[in-house]
Amino acid sequence: MTAIYFSDISNGWLVGFNGQILRTTDGGSNWKIQPSPVKSWLTSLAFDAAGKGWITFDDGLLTSDDSGATWKRVPFEGRYFLAKLLRVGPALWAIGQSAVMQQDGTKWKRIETLNLRNVGDDQAGAPAKGAEGRR
């Protein structure tokens, strides 16, 4: 298994190789196999602020509109090798080898450039603000 997510003390999911999805409704005492629409390596899972479930895999995303009871494939153009989902505020970000995607409501948009204006060569290696004397 490659990722685990619990939405509360009772309900959780494990995902892994060959499209494997396991679900518990009793805090992990018992696990049941859930059908998966893909046979790919499932790499990460999370639920957004609206309660919609998402799972990353090499060719895109799976989604659940029913609190994780069933999963369906989200059509994607391209292959992004998505590996990690991160919740930032109400939205999710998906990070992969060849893309960074940001959730925009029910759709996903590819981030073409990252604004690094606060990161410069002059700051490389410098201690964080307020970190002086903490070494």
Buried (B, 14 or more C-beta within 10 A) or exposed (E): EBBBBEBEEEBBBBBBEEBBBBBBEEEBEEBEEBEBEBEBBBBBBBBBEEEBBBBBBBBBBBBBBEEBEBBEBBEBEEEBBBBEBEBEEEBBBBBBEEBBBBBEEEEBEBEEEEEEEEEEEEEEEEEEEEEEEEE
